[in-house]
Amino acid sequence: MSSDATPTALFATYEQDFQHIIQSVRSKLEGQGIQTGGVEQRKAILRSVEIELDDADDIVSQLQLEIQGIPKSIKPKYIARLKQVNAELAKYKKLGKDLHSQLSRTELLLPSPGSGSHSPSFGADVGSTDNPYGGASDRARLLAGMEILTDGQRRLGESTMVALRTEEVGSDILRTLRGQREQIEHARDTVGTADSHLDRASGTLKGMISRMYRQRIIMGAILAFFVALIMLILYLKFVR
């Protein structure tokens, strides 16, 4: 990471890391492997994409933290960049989810292992019989697959709710930290104002002390003058 630790520099660094991850995700989700590869190959690609999207999500959280420290004069530009980053992340999350659903449906339509020539394929049953689900085993597999898919969707919904609640908690924490930061800045301004008042008071006291010493010197000089004058009068009166 760059040695420049300013909020804008950190924001740019995290944004660059995010773009590197998104480029990797884009090449995997739009490449030939996800389109023409086997089921296991596509599963591996989607697992890798899911890990990278989690990393990208963490980077977006860091961007949201860094943007709090950017000066207000230039913050709108970085807010727009953050919105673009969120839009890209949401786009590839949706694309990954859609491809995962397609892969699940593809697995449901594949013939079970070991069925061979004794069990007609799913497509053959649809075209050659009145039963749209094929044989009983195919129907059972389809129902089981649908239950798995429904359960997966339910778990995804629960995970989404947890993520939303976590985001709300994070937003509350950020608002609290921002309020505490404003209080600290206000306290710092108050201390600075008190320091200036103390400096002025100190200057005033020094001036008063200086005037007091001058007055003492003047009073001493006047007193000495009067003593000398009295002694002169006494001399003139009694000696002469």
C-alpha positions as CSV (number, residue, x, y, z in Angstrom):
1,M,0.0,0.0,0.0
2,S,1.2,3.5,-0.7
3,S,3.1,5.4,2.0
4,D,0.7,8.3,1.6
5,A,-1.9,7.6,4.3
6,T,-4.3,10.5,3.4
7,P,-8.0,9.4,3.0
8,T,-8.0,10.1,-0.8
9,A,-4.8,8.1,-1.4
10,L,-6.2,5.1,0.6
11,F,-9.5,5.4,-1.2
12,A,-7.7,5.3,-4.6
13,T,-5.6,2.3,-3.5
14,Y,-8.7,0.3,-2.3
15,E,-10.5,1.3,-5.5
16,Q,-7.6,0.0,-7.6
17,D,-7.7,-3.3,-5.7
18,F,-11.4,-3.5,-6.3
19,Q,-11.0,-3.1,-10.0
20,H,-8.4,-5.8,-10.2
21,I,-10.8,-8.2,-8.5
22,I,-13.7,-7.2,-10.7
23,Q,-11.6,-7.7,-13.8
24,S,-10.8,-11.3,-12.6
25,V,-14.5,-11.9,-11.9
26,R,-15.6,-10.5,-15.3
27,S,-13.1,-12.7,-17.2
28,K,-14.4,-15.8,-15.3
29,L,-18.2,-15.1,-15.6
30,E,-18.0,-14.0,-19.3
31,G,-15.3,-16.5,-20.4
32,Q,-15.6,-19.7,-22.3
33,G,-15.1,-21.9,-19.3
34,I,-18.4,-20.9,-17.7
35,Q,-20.3,-21.3,-21.0
36,T,-19.0,-24.6,-22.4
37,G,-17.2,-26.3,-19.5
38,G,-18.4,-29.3,-17.6
39,V,-20.6,-29.0,-14.5
40,E,-17.7,-29.5,-12.1
41,Q,-15.6,-26.9,-13.9
42,R,-18.4,-24.4,-13.8
43,K,-18.9,-25.1,-10.1
44,A,-15.2,-24.4,-9.4
45,I,-15.4,-21.2,-11.4
46,L,-18.4,-20.0,-9.4
47,R,-16.8,-20.9,-6.1
48,S,-13.7,-18.9,-7.1
49,V,-16.0,-16.0,-8.1
50,E,-17.9,-16.1,-4.8
51,I,-14.6,-15.8,-2.9
52,E,-13.4,-12.9,-5.0
53,L,-16.8,-11.1,-4.6
54,D,-16.5,-11.5,-0.8
55,D,-13.1,-9.9,-1.0
56,A,-14.6,-7.1,-3.2
57,D,-17.4,-6.6,-0.6
58,D,-14.7,-6.1,2.1
59,I,-13.0,-3.6,0.0
60,V,-16.2,-1.7,-0.5
61,S,-16.6,-1.5,3.3
62,Q,-13.1,0.0,3.5
63,L,-14.0,2.5,0.9
64,Q,-17.1,3.5,2.9
65,L,-14.9,4.1,5.9
66,E,-12.2,6.0,4.1
67,I,-14.8,8.4,2.5
68,Q,-15.8,9.6,5.9
69,G,-12.4,11.3,6.3
70,I,-12.3,13.0,2.8
71,P,-12.8,16.8,3.0
72,K,-16.3,18.0,2.2
73,S,-15.0,20.2,-0.7
74,I,-14.1,17.1,-2.8
75,K,-16.2,14.4,-1.2
76,P,-19.1,14.5,-3.8
77,K,-16.6,13.2,-6.5
78,Y,-15.6,10.3,-4.3
79,I,-19.2,9.5,-3.4
80,A,-20.0,9.2,-7.1
81,R,-17.0,6.8,-7.5
82,L,-18.3,4.8,-4.5
83,K,-21.7,4.5,-6.1
84,Q,-20.2,3.2,-9.3
85,V,-18.2,0.6,-7.3
86,N,-21.4,-0.5,-5.6
87,A,-23.2,-0.8,-8.9
88,E,-20.4,-3.0,-10.4
89,L,-20.4,-5.2,-7.3
90,A,-24.2,-5.6,-7.4
91,K,-24.0,-6.4,-11.2
92,Y,-21.6,-9.2,-10.8
93,K,-23.2,-10.6,-7.7
94,K,-26.5,-10.9,-9.7
95,L,-24.7,-12.4,-12.6
96,G,-23.0,-15.0,-10.4
97,K,-26.3,-15.8,-8.7
98,D,-28.1,-16.2,-12.1
99,L,-25.3,-18.5,-13.4
100,H,-25.5,-20.5,-10.2
101,S,-29.2,-21.0,-10.6
102,Q,-28.7,-22.1,-14.2
103,L,-26.1,-24.6,-13.1
104,S,-28.5,-26.0,-10.5
105,R,-31.2,-26.4,-13.1
106,T,-28.7,-28.1,-15.5
107,E,-27.8,-30.6,-12.7
108,L,-31.5,-31.4,-12.2
109,L,-31.9,-32.3,-15.9
110,L,-28.8,-34.5,-16.0
111,P,-29.5,-38.3,-15.9
112,S,-28.7,-40.1,-12.6
113,P,-25.4,-42.0,-12.6
114,G,-25.7,-45.7,-13.5
115,S,-29.0,-45.3,-15.3
116,G,-27.4,-46.2,-18.7
117,S,-29.7,-47.6,-21.3
118,H,-32.1,-49.1,-18.8
119,S,-33.5,-45.7,-17.8
120,P,-34.5,-43.3,-20.6
121,S,-33.1,-39.8,-20.5
122,F,-35.1,-36.8,-19.2
123,G,-35.5,-35.4,-22.7
124,A,-36.5,-38.8,-24.2
125,D,-39.3,-39.2,-21.6
126,V,-40.7,-35.8,-22.3
127,G,-40.9,-36.5,-26.0
128,S,-42.1,-40.1,-26.0
129,T,-44.5,-40.4,-23.1
130,D,-47.5,-38.6,-21.7
131,N,-45.7,-38.1,-18.3
132,P,-44.0,-34.7,-18.5
133,Y,-41.6,-35.7,-15.7
134,G,-40.3,-38.9,-17.2
135,G,-40.0,-41.9,-14.9
136,A,-40.7,-42.1,-11.2
137,S,-37.0,-41.8,-10.4
138,D,-36.7,-38.7,-12.5
139,R,-39.7,-37.2,-10.9
140,A,-38.3,-38.0,-7.4
141,R,-34.9,-36.5,-8.4
142,L,-36.6,-33.4,-9.8
143,L,-38.7,-32.9,-6.6
144,A,-35.6,-33.4,-4.4
145,G,-33.7,-31.0,-6.6
146,M,-36.5,-28.4,-6.3
147,E,-36.5,-28.8,-2.5
148,I,-32.8,-28.3,-2.5
149,L,-33.1,-25.2,-4.7
150,T,-35.9,-23.8,-2.5
151,D,-33.9,-24.4,0.6
152,G,-30.9,-22.7,-1.0
153,Q,-33.1,-19.7,-1.9
154,R,-34.4,-19.6,1.6
155,R,-30.9,-19.7,3.0
156,L,-29.8,-17.0,0.5
157,G,-32.7,-14.8,1.7
158,E,-31.7,-15.3,5.3
159,S,-28.1,-14.5,4.5
160,T,-29.3,-11.3,2.7
161,M,-31.3,-10.3,5.7
162,V,-28.2,-10.8,8.0
163,A,-26.1,-8.8,5.6
164,L,-28.6,-6.0,5.6
165,R,-28.8,-6.0,9.4
166,T,-25.0,-6.0,9.5
167,E,-24.9,-3.1,7.1
168,E,-27.4,-1.2,9.3
169,V,-25.2,-1.8,12.4
170,G,-22.2,-0.7,10.5
171,S,-24.0,2.5,9.4
172,D,-25.0,3.2,13.0
173,I,-21.4,2.7,14.1
174,L,-20.1,5.1,11.4
175,R,-22.7,7.7,12.5
176,T,-21.6,7.3,16.1
177,L,-17.9,7.6,15.2
178,R,-18.7,10.7,13.1
179,G,-20.5,12.3,16.0
180,Q,-17.7,11.5,18.3
181,R,-15.2,12.9,15.8
182,E,-17.2,16.2,15.6
183,Q,-17.3,16.4,19.4
184,I,-13.5,15.9,19.6
185,E,-13.0,18.6,17.0
186,H,-15.4,20.9,18.9
187,A,-13.5,20.2,22.1
188,R,-10.2,20.9,20.3
189,D,-11.5,24.2,19.0
190,T,-12.7,25.1,22.6
191,V,-9.2,24.3,24.0
192,G,-7.6,26.5,21.3
193,T,-10.0,29.4,22.2
194,A,-9.2,28.9,25.9
195,D,-5.4,28.9,25.1
196,S,-5.8,32.2,23.2
197,H,-7.7,33.7,26.1
198,L,-5.0,32.6,28.5
199,D,-2.3,34.1,26.3
200,R,-4.2,37.4,26.3
201,A,-4.7,37.3,30.1
202,S,-1.1,36.5,30.6
203,G,-0.1,39.5,28.5
204,T,-2.4,41.7,30.5
205,L,-1.0,40.5,33.8
206,K,2.6,41.1,32.6
207,G,1.6,44.6,31.6
208,M,0.0,45.3,34.9
209,I,3.1,44.0,36.8
210,S,5.3,46.2,34.6
211,R,3.2,49.3,35.3
212,M,3.3,48.5,39.0
213,Y,7.1,48.4,39.1
214,R,7.2,51.7,37.2
215,Q,4.8,53.2,39.7
216,R,7.0,52.0,42.6
217,I,10.1,53.5,41.0
218,I,8.3,56.8,40.5
219,M,6.9,56.8,44.0
220,G,10.4,56.0,45.4
221,A,11.9,58.9,43.3
222,I,9.2,61.3,44.6
223,L,9.8,60.2,48.2
224,A,13.5,60.6,47.8
225,F,13.0,64.1,46.4
226,F,10.8,65.1,49.3
227,V,13.3,63.7,51.8
228,A,16.1,65.6,50.2
229,L,14.0,68.8,50.1
230,I,13.1,68.5,53.8
231,M,16.8,68.0,54.6
232,L,17.7,71.0,52.5
233,I,15.2,73.2,54.3
234,L,16.3,72.0,57.7
235,Y,19.9,72.7,56.7
236,L,19.2,76.2,55.5
237,K,17.1,77.0,58.6
238,F,19.4,75.7,61.4
239,V,22.8,75.8,59.9
240,R,22.7,79.2,58.2
